[in-house]
């Protein structure tokens, strides 16, 4: 039996609105219109959906890992209520100066998803809005996919050759209609 197809998503700027002051509480976590529906569509189509997200606010002392867990529970509840499911959420809690292997643009989070799910990353879509997302995708052998939400419009100026979509829902509809 073959493994189900996989899509990997960044969180802030792809699933929810981002903030320069970090998303520090469940109340600050607000989904981008269509993003929860997009994850539900992927689930119904048989995809496993993983999230790989930098959360430097933990390392900077802006919020705790417990607060991050509450944010993720709210996100998962929203996704479940829409008929979707996440296969996993992996995050880097480190400060950018820590030089860890898991902070994007390094591929550590993506490699860990491949290892825990028992899948090859070659060509798997990694959907992000930032230059570091695209760099991590390339470093892991994933297909970089850009959405123009979050930092996506600015990123597009630096990466005009990458296929870009207005938002996660537009990308998912494209993917499912291939």
Secondary structure, 3 states (H helix, E strand, C coil): CCCCCEEEECCECCCECCCCCCCCCHHHCCECCCHHHHHHHHHHCCCEEEEEEECHHHHCCCCCHHHHHHHHHHHHHHHHHCCCCCCEEEEECCCHHHCCCCCCCCCHHHHHHHHHHCCCCCCCEEEECCHHHHHHHHHHCCEEEEECCCCHHHHHHHCCCCCEECCHHHHHHHHHCC
